[in-house]
Every structure is written in C-alpha cells, then in structure tokens.
Amino acid sequence: MTLTALTLMTLFTLSGQSAAPPQSTARQQLDQRGAHAMGFDQAKTAHHFLLYQDGGAIDVGVTDNTDAANRDAIRAHLPHIAMLFGQGNFDLPHFIHATGVPGTATMTRLKDRITYRYRETPGGGRVDIITSDPDALRALHEFLRFQITDHGTGDSLEIRIR
C-alpha cells in the first residue's frame, strides 16, 4: 500500500466516516469514499466513463448548472487526476473502490505510452485518455468498464469512435 492510499484511509477513518451505519450499502460507502477523496458531492454530480478506439475519457459534471461549488471542486480534482494517472499513480481509485482496480497495474507499467489531457467543460471537466499501444488500450478499457459498472453510470461498455 502506498503512502497516498494509507494517508487517505487514515484521514477517512479519523473523520469518523469509516463506520458506516448498518443500513449503508456498498454504493453509499463508495460515494462516501469518493466524496472524501474527490472533494465534491457524489449525489450532486455525474460521472461518465467513455470508451474510444484510441482510449477513453472520464467526464464529471454537476447535475445543477448553478452549483458552482461542486463544479469548481471537479475542476480542481480532475487536473490532479490527470497528473497522478500520468505518473502511473492509481491510489485514489484503489481507495475509492476499496479494492484493486482492473487495468491499473498494466496502465502503471505502460504509463509512458498513455496521454492524459484535462479540459474544462461547462459543468465541470473531462480527462481525455489516449494511447496507440494495444496492451495499454486493453488495460484502459478494462479500467473504464470497471468504473462504469462499479459506479453504476449506465454508460456504454462498447467502444466508439471519438
């Protein structure tokens, strides 16, 4: 376990949020860890994970266009994610999902073959992920499909043209 993940788990435990009430579901716990790690309300934002022939994208936006606080928090978080992922650091997804996240070991190993580009969107931001390496592409698609399923976004599991 890396220092970042250990620090996040320690902070989360100290904040008193780790002891979920008995009625809490796995999704509620995921959202609690996500809000803690990402800095914005998961119930007031929408995540989308998109699979493309040359990579994919992570798109996060507010569900209420007047919600400047969460929009700004998304815009602070996603550039940081692009930087961390570019360094091969996937501690935050491991913390948020409380498990090993498929594809991340290969994405870490092949980090120099994957490009992460942040861009602002009207409701938040987006990280475009691009690679021409077949192994990195398979790992990225595995990672994104896991995100779609675990977050229950309803996004397509099919690969599209960008």
Secondary structure by P-SEA (a helix, b strand, c coil): ccaaaaaaaaaaaaaccccccccccaaaaaaaaaaaaaccccccbbbbbbbcccbbbbbbbbccccaaaaaaaaaacaaaaaaaaaaccaaaaaaaacccccaaaaaaaacccbbbbbbbccccbbbbbbbccaaaaaaaaaaaaaaaaaaccccccccccc
